[in-house]
Amino acid sequence: MLVRLAIENYRSIADAVELSMVAVDRDRAEARPSEPLGVDLLTRVAVYGANASGKSNVLGGLAWLVDAVRFSLRTWEEVVPTEPHAFGDWR
């Protein structure tokens, strides 16, 4: 279950951005209680914004995380594949 995803230094994303599934309004019909965590979680989330604002890179970061969970122990040797921020002096 995804509760929170933070992405930093990935493609066009330099500073950290966060995609959170924690419901701010607990009285919403979409919010589902999560007893072990003590918070209400959303079942769906939308990513929206202006053109070229990094929406696809947030989804790309999520896809990278999925690949990391599925394949890292089998296919990653000693180097973790990364795509660092493209527009600055980031490492």
DAFEN-V659783 format. One record per backbone hydrogen bond with DSSP energy under -1.0 kcal/mol. NH is the residue of the N-H (numbers start at 0). CO is the residue of the C=O. E is the energy in kcal/mol with one decimal. If there is no record, write none. Layout:
# DAFEN-V659783
<<NH CO E> <NH CO E>>
This chain:
# DAFEN-V659783
<<4 18 -2.6> <6 16 -2.5> <8 13 -1.2> <9 12 -2.2> <10 82 -2.5> <12 9 -2.9> <16 6 -2.3> <18 4 -3.2> <20 2 -3.1> <22 39 -3.0> <27 24 -1.3> <31 40 -3.1> <33 38 -2.2> <37 33 -2.1> <40 31 -3.2> <41 20 -3.2> <52 49 -1.2> <57 53 -1.7> <58 54 -1.9> <59 55 -2.3> <60 56 -2.1> <61 57 -1.8> <62 58 -2.3> <63 59 -2.3> <64 60 -2.0> <65 61 -2.2> <66 62 -2.4> <67 63 -2.4> <68 64 -2.2> <69 65 -2.4> <70 66 -3.2> <71 67 -1.2> <74 70 -3.0> <75 71 -1.0> <85 10 -2.3>>
